[in-house]
Structure formats: C-alpha cells, structure tokens
C-alpha cells in the first residue's frame, strides 16, 4: 500500500475512533459524569499520548537519519564510479569497452531507480526492469549481470607493462569496493520499520482518540481541534513512512549524484 494511502487510512481510523467515543460518551453520559471515571480516562489518555509522542519523535529522527545516510552513500557511490572511470582512462584504449559498460550501467540504474524522472542519455532499454519504486530497482538482476561482465572484462585485460599491471590491481580492488557500496545501498533502501510495531502504535493512537471522544466537549471548537490533531498525526506518519522508503513515494533520494557521475563518464 502506498505511503499516502497508509496515512489516509490512519486519519480515517483516528477520526472514526473519535466518533465512536462521542457516540458511547453520549450513551454513557451519566456514568461519565462521575469525577473518578473522568480522571481515570484522562490519566490513561495522557499516558498513551506521552508514549505515542516519544515513539513518533524517535521514529521521525531514525527515519530521517536513515534517509540522510542513503543520500550520503549515493554521493559516495557516485564518487567511486568517477574514480573508477579515471583509472580506466589511465589504463588506455584497451579499457574503453569497460568504460562503455559502466556508462550503460550508470544510465540504466538511474532510469530504473527513478522511473518518474527523465531517463539519462546512454540508458539501455534492454536492461530496463519493471519499476517497483523501491530498492529492488538497484538490485536488478540484469544490472547485476552487467557488473559481473565488467569484472570479467577487467580480468581479461592484458597488461603490457608494470604501470598497467598496477592499474589492473587497483581497478579490481576499487571494483570490489564499488560492489560493496552498491549492496550497502540496496540493504539500506529497504524499509526498516516493523509493521507489528506500527500496528501497536496505531492502537495506542486509536485509544487516545477514543478517549478524546468520550470526555471531550461536544461543540464545533472541540471537533475542529480533534480533526486537526488527527491530520497532524497522520501527516507525521506519512513523513516517517516516506523517509523509510527512500527510492519510492513522494520523498525520494536525490538522483543528482549519479547523474553528475554519468556526466563525468560521458566526457
């Protein structure tokens, strides 16, 4: 389910729980008039509000930190691609087929990972995977096979002197680092928030809004405040879920580092 749909569903559930609370509050108005009952409901609601606020704050901080880490790793990945290409240039014309394969890989990785953006020049449709707007685009088997062929091409190079032999060793070492960074991005791109944990948090919020409906005054101002509170919480959950899926949704990691790297490769 898309992140916006999950946030909208939460908003509807919270508002519905408040309406249910108001309904039962009207039926049980005589019993709720008891001061001790009101105090118990307020204590429980306050406790759950505190828990929910702490958890939402921690989730927001964690999701934003994870999103920023992926953005930094993308810049590092792009930087490694540029350095790798410079070594290939130093090697000489024999390494030109490897450079061409890296240009194809970079362009196609951009096109498949950010399908809503214009594909860059050099994009190979034959390597295109169906866009799932997730980290699985980076994990494409076709792109992985292309990188495997890059490594094979490097191993097939025939160094003619000491400098080329040294460059071959450096290329293989840097290529291993490049692959490791790619898999790091793939792993980081998967959502890390546990679904059962989110369900428990949603349950707390439902109980809170049910309590609001039970003890809240029945007037337009109170209703407006409850609606605004539900919208605020649903929007916060939307942002958290968006940060947790950096390669899909409305808030996505920036493709500019890889596009800049591709520009260097095309020089």
Buried (B, 14 or more C-beta within 10 A) or exposed (E): EBBBEBBBBBBEBBBBBBBBBBEBBEEEEEEBEEEEBEEEBEEEBEEBBEBBEEBBEEBBEBBBEBBEBBBEBBBBBBBBBBBBBEBBBEBEEBBEBBBBBBBBBBBBBBBBBBBEEEBBEBBBEEBBBEBBBBBBBBBBEBBBEBBEEBBEBBEEBEBEEEEBEEBBEBBEEBBEBBBEBBEBBBEBBBBEBEEEEBEEBBEBBBBBBBBBBBBBEEEEEBBEEBBEBBBEBBEBBBBBBBBBBBBBBEBBBEBEBBBBBBEBBBE
